[in-house]
């Protein structure tokens, strides 16, 4: 049950990220400070939730990039060398829609 709740929360963050950036280009995204901050926050929340699921659950679903998302969370939260907006945009525009599909299938 706990893992189901976490997955639902993760889906919510994915949906927000997709919705926030729909119709945007990287140029528009990168110039909108509020949008960038909202997206970075949602990505960090996704990463935090990856650390909250049970180890057995993550092992049973290796197609989900649990460690990579938690690693991104660490980079965002600890601001190692600043946040790379190009990478953030690539994750939102390319990886998040796929992650949403994977999470929906759990």
N, C-alpha and C positions, 0 to 999 in steps of 0.2 A: 504493500500500500504506500509506504513512504517513497519508494522509487517512482511509483506512478504519479504522485503529487509533484515530485521534482521534475519529471518529464513534462508534465502539463505546464509547469512554470517555465521550463525551457522553451516549450512551444510558444508560449505567450511572448517571450523576449524575441524569438525568431520572427513572429508575426509583426511585432512592433518595428523591428529593424527593416523588414521588407516594406511595410506600409510607409514608414518615415521616408524611405529613399526612393519610393516608386516615382518614376518619371524624372529623376535627377541624373545628371552627369557627374563625373568626378569633379569637374571644375565648379559646378554649382554647389555640390556637397561640401567641398573643401573651403568654400568661402562663407558658408553658413555656420557660424560659431555655435549657435544653439543646437543645430542639427548634429554637428560633430560631437558635441558634449553629450547629447542624448544617446547617440549611437554608441559612443565609447562606454557610457554607463551601462547600457544594455548588454554590450559584449562582456564587460567585466562581471556582470551579474550571471550571465551564461556560464562563464568560467568558474565562478564561485560555486554554482550548483553542480558542476561536474565533479567537484571535490566532495560533494555531500552524498552522492549516490554510493551504494554499497559496492565493495570491490568485486563481489561475485556478479553483480549486475553489469558492471563495466566489462568484466571478463567475458560474460555471455553475449556482449554486444560490441565486438571489436571493430565493427564498421563505423562506430561513432568515435570521432577523434577526441576522446575525453582528455587525455594528457595535453594535447596541443591547445585545446580551449582553455585549460587551466593555466598553461604556460602563457597564453595571450593575456589572461587576466592578470598574471603576475607582472608582465611587462607594462600593462596599463596602470595598475595600481602603484607599482614602484617606479614608474616613469623612467625605465632604463633607456637612456639616450633619447628621451622624448618619444611621443607616439608617432609612428609612421602612418600618415594619413593614406598614402597609396595602398599600403597593406590593409589597413582598416577597410578601405573602399573595396578592395578585391575580395576580402572576406565577406563583406555584406552583400555585394552584388553577385558573387560567384558561389561562395560556400554556404551561406545561410539558407538559401532556398533548398539546396540539397540536404542540408542538415534537418530542415523542417520535415522533408519527406521521410528521412530516416527515422526521426523521432515519432512521426505519425504512425509508422509501421510497428513500433514497439508494442 
